[in-house]
Amino acid sequence: MSSLRDRMMSKTAEVRAAKDIQLDPQQEKSGNPRTAPGMAGALAVAQQRIAQLEKAGPSLEVAVAEITPNPWQPRQIFNDAKLSQLAESIREAGLVQPIVVRRVASGLQIVAGERRWRAHKMIGKSTIKALVVDLSDEEMAMLALVENVAREDLCDYEISRSIRQTEREFPNRKRMAEALGISRSELYRYLSFGDLPDFFVKDLDVQPRLLGATAAEAVVSTLRDCDEASLEKAKSLWGKVIAGELEQSKLAKSIKTALEASGESAALGDRTIDKFFSKGTQAGSITKDSVGLTVKIKTGALTVEREKQIRELIAQLFTGDA
């Protein structure tokens, strides 16, 4: 269980379930969040919204086949044993709480209740009780992120995937960190999964608990600017993590040791990295080591005019050099 989820759970231990929340009419109209620190406040607001949705009206019987999952759902792997138990309970006693869906171009999309929907599919039911509501993409994304991160046993990689999927709903990462009640450095730690080489990501998609956020950030830092030969060494050591022969927390150090031993990473120990930002989002970095100075600017961070200015500046710096 991730340390982030532990902190969220401790903060929200006294927050009531959605069905127990009595909405204040004035607050309901204004949409102002409940007063609570960080993630606890975000979770309380999410619970209020779910309570509102559950009062949307009578449920309908809708076709299971017409429903698709929430695209912002971070959980990709569901516990088969628990899902089977839920399916048997539904078979014997029926569905107690209808799922919540919204209308989209392709039919109906799950807002809340994916496990109940999957259980219906498992036992071959053709219809399911559902509340059909109006909900924006932004609300869908935030409900999935806050409710799942705080209330489900998600691992760091699943939290990271949910954060990345939701990121476009915020003007910048500073605002996103504030909405989640975490620091920007912690947000970047989770986002570091997106900078891992493809072979890491493919394995994590299947086994998301193989690597934690702190270890992922360390690996990304170690492999920054490495060549193909270095990545092959990292891939070999990653295989040992998968096989259970190497602790994931020791992976970055093992990679660094292997690269230094082969002479392919002499600069790792003396590297300095300065990140620069634009509108709260990292736009690039400047890396200095014994090999040289590397400036990286992310695609789309520069206008055509600014790119031209940078090229002219670099050309001027070396004008007249023999």
Number of C-alpha atoms within 10 A of each C-alpha: 11 16 12 17 21 13 14 21 18 11 18 20 10 9 16 13 12 19 13 11 15 11 13 9 9 9 11 13 8 8 12 10 15 14 11 15 12 17 25 25 20 25 28 23 21 21 22 25 17 21 18 17 20 20 12 14 11 11 17 14 12 17 14 19 14 12 21 17 17 19 16 20 22 24 19 12 12 11 8 10 9 12 17 15 12 19 23 16 14 17 15 9 8 13 16 10 13 19 22 22 26 20 14 12 6 9 12 21 21 22 27 24 16 20 17 21 24 18 22 23 16 14 13 12 15 13 17 21 21 23 23 23 15 10 14 8 12 13 14 20 23 22 23 24 25 25 17 20 28 24 14 13 15 22 22 27 28 24 26 24 22 25 25 17 16 22 16 13 14 13 12 15 18 17 14 21 20 15 16 22 17 16 14 16 11 14 20 17 19 24 22 21 27 18 16 17 15 10 12 19 16 11 16 17 15 11 14 20 17 20 23 19 24 16 21 26 20 17 26 17 17 21 21 12 12 13 11 9 11 18 16 11 17 24 16 11 20 25 15 14 18 16 10 11 11 15 16 23 17 13 22 22 15 19 23 21 14 17 22 15 11 11 10 15 22 16 15 20 12 9 16 12 14 10 13 14 11 11 10 14 13 16 17 17 16 14 17 16 15 12 11 9 12 12 12 12 15 10 9 8 15 14 10 9 8 11 13 11 12 12 10 11 12 10 11 10 9 9 9 7 5 4
